[in-house]
Amino acid sequence: MRYEEMLPHQIEEALRSKPIAYLPWGALEWHGRHLAIGNDALKAHALCLGAAQRSGGVVLPPVWCGFHTMALAGFTHTLEFSEDLVRQLAAEYLTQLDKNGFKVIVVVTGHYGAAHVKALKEVAERVGQRTRAKIWVLPEYELTKEDIGYRGDHAGKWETSLLMHLRPELVDMSQQPADPQAKLEGVGGEDPRFHASAELGRTTAQAIEERLASGALQLLAEAG
């Protein structure tokens, strides 16, 4: 399932049975003092693995290349790449995955910078006009915002809950101040100290994975 760990005959079997490629995308950026710097791609990668278990297909290694990041707000430990580079990488990945025979390519971006998401979607639309593959680009919260209420945040209740479930060893709430009046650095959304939980992360992740898999299989049926 993990593309980088597969032998050629295993990839060939995936192309015969379920030619779906999941491409997790993220950034290396500040996510409060309690979450791993790589949260975005780590989260997207884990969700893609969960989806692929349901739908079949392969999961590419995460792409650690984001722009419109927390670097623009002055936060440290954040790598801000250019929009041109993100667009070029996206076009290269999509084009080459199509050439390798994947009929469906699902790009899940765990980084929500508005310009970053817009760029990925625009590239997918442009590349999709000349490829056989069906291409679907989305931030994971798009699948749950209407019924579950996850509309994206930044190291707040939702992202923290997801990582508590997906990669609990990469969350350390003791790094945040115990004083409820203390301001959290670089956290957007509901306060994770009081609203985040692994259980919320589990139910949210399960819904996302199921809907990713269902959507990918629907696209595969349409691709014929």
Protein Blocks (a to p, Z undefined) as FASTA:
>chain_A
ZZmlpcfklmmmmmmmmccddddddddddebjkbcfklmmmmmmmmmmmmmmmngpaddd
dddddehifklnopahiacddfklmmmmmmmmmmmmmmnopabdcdddfbfcfklmmmmm
mmmmmmmmmcfbdcddddfklmmmmmnopabiehilklmmmmmmmmmmlgcfklpcfblk
bccehiacjdfklmgcfklmmmmmmmmmmmmmmmmmmmmmmnZZ
